[in-house]
């Protein structure tokens, strides 16, 4: 079977079903596997986004289940501010090992400028880990300094960069604080695959989990997407991070939601991006579709 173009009505049903918003979700692990990942964020006005996304599909559930799957059974992996199924670790390692200067140039420059700091952090984790970031003393002379990117303490930035590149891993939490250790001590051995092969698998998994994607203004359904009536009494609330609506161009094409940004520059402050609803919705342009694809890849 090949991907096929579908109507807006079909796309809506397929998207809801693919994202398990039709009441078919059964447990935390299978839900994460179907969605592909859960995005993490410290903002918790109602609840952290990873719990909101699960609640939208499962309703009331044991919120400690994520911790059990992460740190006890290790069926999930935390990497780069996302939770992933552990079976995706070979794909993630290929992504960690990617060296794309167009995307990672500033990170490469940061590591070169702070080579001794990097060695110090890795040495401390090897000798004393697992550790919270605050348990690693700032390296001298790379310690506290005023900087608009990392503020006065760049330990968190270094750990984040090393995590993104597969050198350190999040191995637990104390409250909301992450525990860090060397990645080789936490990640199990896996097969090695190229980033090109991994990217193809990632793209396929993403397409399947969304059910429908936007291509040059057309709504294209995955070959395995299932269409059918969605229960009318199925009502829920969505996190802004929810994959059903996270892509603004796709959300406009499928649901008619469009929120254009306008610039506001209060006196003496940096530019602020505000969103306001527009009516009627406009049709996404190919240029914006490509921009959305680049943003998702980043």
ZAMARGU-4260 file (C-alpha; in steps of 0.2 Angstrom, whole numbers, plus 5000, padded with zeros to 4 digits):
<rodrens>
0) 5000/5000/5000 | 5005/5018/4997 | 5002/5034/5006 | 4986/5042/4999 | 4978/5059/4999
5) 4963/5061/5010 | 4950/5073/5014 | 4950/5085/5029 | 4936/5074/5037 | 4946/5058/5034
10) 4962/5066/5040 | 4954/5072/5057 | 4947/5054/5061 | 4964/5046/5056 | 4974/5059/5066
15) 4964/5056/5082 | 4965/5037/5080 | 4983/5037/5076 | 4987/5048/5092 | 4976/5036/5103
20) 4964/5050/5107 | 4949/5039/5102 | 4949/5030/5119 | 4959/5015/5113 | 4975/5019/5124
25) 4977/5005/5137 | 4993/5008/5147 | 5008/5020/5148 | 5021/5010/5139 | 5011/5005/5124
30) 5005/5023/5123 | 5023/5030/5123 | 5028/5017/5110 | 5013/5022/5098 | 5016/5041/5101
35) 5035/5039/5098 | 5041/5049/5113 | 5035/5061/5126 | 5042/5079/5128 | 5048/5085/5145
40) 5047/5102/5151 | 5049/5110/5168 | 5033/5121/5166 | 5019/5113/5177 | 5005/5126/5178
45) 4993/5111/5178 | 5005/5096/5177 | 5021/5093/5167 | 5017/5090/5148 | 5022/5072/5149
50) 5009/5068/5162 | 4996/5079/5152 | 4999/5070/5136 | 4996/5053/5145 | 4981/5059/5154
55) 4973/5065/5138 | 4974/5047/5132 | 4973/5036/5148 | 4963/5048/5160 | 4967/5045/5178
60) 4982/5033/5179 | 4997/5030/5191 | 5009/5044/5188 | 5023/5034/5196 | 5022/5022/5182
65) 5034/5033/5171 | 5047/5033/5185 | 5046/5014/5186 | 5047/5011/5167 | 5062/5023/5167
70) 5073/5019/5182 | 5068/5002/5187 | 5062/4992/5172 | 5072/5004/5160 | 5059/5001/5146
75) 5060/5020/5143 | 5075/5031/5140 | 5077/5050/5145 | 5087/5059/5132 | 5088/5077/5126
80) 5072/5082/5136 | 5062/5068/5129 | 5056/5051/5135 | 5059/5037/5122 | 5055/5018/5121
85) 5071/5009/5125 | 5070/4999/5109 | 5074/5015/5100 | 5091/5017/5108 | 5100/5012/5093
90) 5092/5025/5083 | 5095/5038/5097 | 5114/5033/5097 | 5115/5036/5078 | 5107/5053/5081
95) 5119/5057/5096 | 5134/5053/5085 | 5128/5064/5070 | 5140/5078/5067 | 5131/5091/5057
100) 5140/5108/5058 | 5124/5117/5051 | 5114/5111/5066 | 5128/5108/5079 | 5141/5121/5075
105) 5138/5132/5091 | 5139/5116/5102 | 5155/5110/5093 | 5162/5128/5096 | 5157/5128/5114
110) 5166/5111/5117 | 5181/5117/5109 | 5182/5133/5119 | 5179/5123/5135 | 5189/5107/5132
115) 5197/5106/5149 | 5180/5109/5157 | 5172/5095/5147 | 5187/5083/5153 | 5184/5089/5171
120) 5165/5085/5171 | 5168/5068/5163 | 5182/5064/5175 | 5171/5069/5190 | 5157/5058/5184
125) 5168/5043/5181 | 5176/5045/5199 | 5160/5050/5209 | 5145/5047/5198 | 5130/5047/5198
130) 5129/5065/5203 | 5117/5080/5203 | 5124/5095/5193 | 5126/5105/5209 | 5136/5091/5216
135) 5150/5094/5203 | 5160/5110/5208 | 5162/5123/5195 | 5179/5120/5187 | 5192/5134/5189
140) 5195/5144/5178 | 5180/5139/5169 | 5168/5142/5184 | 5156/5156/5187 | 5156/5170/5174
145) 5143/5182/5168 | 5136/5176/5151 | 5119/5179/5143 | 5118/5161/5137 | 5123/5151/5152
150) 5121/5164/5165 | 5134/5163/5179 | 5135/5144/5180 | 5137/5133/5164 | 5138/5116/5172
155) 5120/5113/5166 | 5124/5118/5149 | 5139/5107/5148 | 5129/5092/5154 | 5116/5095/5142
160) 5128/5096/5127 | 5137/5080/5133 | 5120/5072/5135 | 5114/5077/5117 | 5131/5070/5110
165) 5129/5053/5120 | 5143/5055/5132 | 5133/5057/5148 | 5115/5051/5152 | 5101/5055/5164
170) 5101/5039/5176 | 5088/5045/5189 | 5080/5059/5198 | 5080/5067/5215 | 5064/5076/5215
175) 5065/5087/5200 | 5084/5086/5199 | 5092/5075/5186 | 5105/5062/5191 | 5120/5061/5178
180) 5132/5048/5175 | 5143/5042/5160 | 5132/5036/5146 | 5143/5020/5144 | 5138/5015/5162
185) 5119/5017/5159 | 5115/5013/5141 | 5116/4994/5137 | 5125/4988/5122 | 5115/4990/5106
190) 5118/4987/5087 | 5126/5002/5078 | 5117/5009/5063 | 5121/5024/5052 | 5112/5041/5055
195) 5105/5040/5037 | 5096/5023/5041 | 5091/5029/5058 | 5083/5045/5050 | 5073/5034/5038
200) 5066/5024/5053 | 5062/5040/5063 | 5053/5048/5048 | 5043/5032/5046 | 5039/5030/5064
205) 5034/5049/5065 | 5022/5047/5050 | 5014/5032/5057 | 5011/5040/5074 | 5003/5056/5067
210) 4993/5046/5054 | 4992/5061/5042 | 5005/5073/5036 | 5005/5089/5026 | 5014/5088/5009
215) 5013/5103/4998 | 4996/5108/5004 | 4989/5090/5003 | 4984/5079/5017 | 4993/5062/5015
220) 4988/5047/5026 | 5000/5033/5031 | 4997/5017/5022 | 4993/5008/5038 | 4982/5022/5045
225) 4965/5017/5051 | 4950/5027/5047 | 4933/5025/5056 | 4920/5034/5067 | 4927/5042/5083
230) 4916/5041/5098 | 4906/5057/5100 | 4907/5056/5119 | 4926/5056/5119 | 4931/5073/5126
235) 4948/5078/5133 | 4960/5092/5135 | 4976/5094/5126 | 4993/5100/5131 | 5001/5113/5120
240) 5015/5100/5117 | 5002/5087/5111 | 5007/5080/5094 | 4990/5082/5088 | 4992/5101/5087
245) 5010/5104/5089 | 5013/5108/5070 | 5005/5125/5067 | 5003/5122/5048 | 4996/5104/5050
250) 4984/5110/5063 | 4978/5124/5052 | 4976/5111/5037 | 4967/5098/5048 | 4958/5108/5061
255) 4957/5126/5054 | 4967/5133/5068 | 4979/5147/5064 | 4988/5158/5076 | 4999/5171/5067
260) 5013/5179/5076 | 5015/5197/5078 | 5030/5207/5085 | 5028/5217/5100 | 5043/5227/5107
265) 5039/5235/5124 | 5050/5251/5127 | 5067/5245/5134 | 5063/5227/5131 | 5068/5213/5119
270) 5056/5208/5105 | 5041/5197/5111 | 5031/5186/5100 | 5013/5186/5103 | 5000/5174/5095
275) 4982/5180/5091 | 4968/5170/5082 | 4965/5175/5064 | 4949/5172/5054 | 4947/5165/5041
280) 4961/5153/5041 | 4973/5154/5027 | 4980/5139/5017 | 4998/5134/5022 | 5011/5139/5009
285) 5025/5126/5003 | 5038/5138/5010 | 5031/5137/5027 | 5028/5118/5026 | 5047/5116/5022
290) 5051/5128/5037 | 5040/5117/5048 | 5050/5102/5043 | 5066/5110/5046 | 5060/5115/5064
295) 5055/5098/5068 | 5071/5090/5062 | 5080/5103/5073
</rodrens>
